Amino acid sequence: QAAINRFLQEHNQQPKPFSWTADPDKIIAAVKRGHQVLDSIHSHDC
């Protein structure tokens, strides 16, 4: 808990805005691939 509090105190002295760097299209494509893998695994179980 002390380490977390220390981190927050240090970070809050020079806060920086969070910037999203991931490409949304790549995220969506990865999710679709994940669903395809899960669907293929479940279809083999039957």
C-alpha positions in Angstrom: 0.0 0.0 0.0 2.9 2.4 0.8 4.4 1.7 -2.7 1.1 2.5 -4.4 0.7 5.7 -2.4 4.2 6.8 -3.2 3.7 6.1 -6.9 0.5 8.1 -6.9 2.1 11.0 -5.2 5.0 11.1 -7.6 2.8 10.6 -10.7 0.3 13.3 -9.6 3.1 15.8 -9.4 3.6 15.6 -13.2 0.4 14.1 -14.6 0.3 13.3 -18.3 -2.9 12.7 -20.2 -3.5 9.1 -21.3 -3.2 8.8 -25.1 -4.7 5.8 -26.9 -2.1 4.5 -29.4 -3.7 1.2 -30.6 -5.4 1.1 -34.0 -9.1 0.3 -33.4 -9.3 -1.7 -36.7 -6.5 -4.0 -35.5 -8.3 -4.5 -32.2 -11.6 -5.4 -33.9 -9.7 -7.8 -36.2 -8.0 -9.5 -33.3 -11.4 -9.9 -31.5 -12.9 -11.4 -34.6 -10.0 -13.8 -34.9 -10.5 -14.8 -31.3 -14.1 -15.5 -31.8 -13.3 -17.6 -34.9 -10.9 -19.7 -32.9 -13.4 -20.2 -30.0 -16.1 -21.1 -32.5 -13.9 -23.7 -34.2 -12.9 -25.2 -30.8 -16.5 -25.5 -29.7 -17.7 -26.9 -32.9 -15.1 -29.8 -32.6 -16.3 -30.6 -29.1 -19.8 -31.7 -30.3 
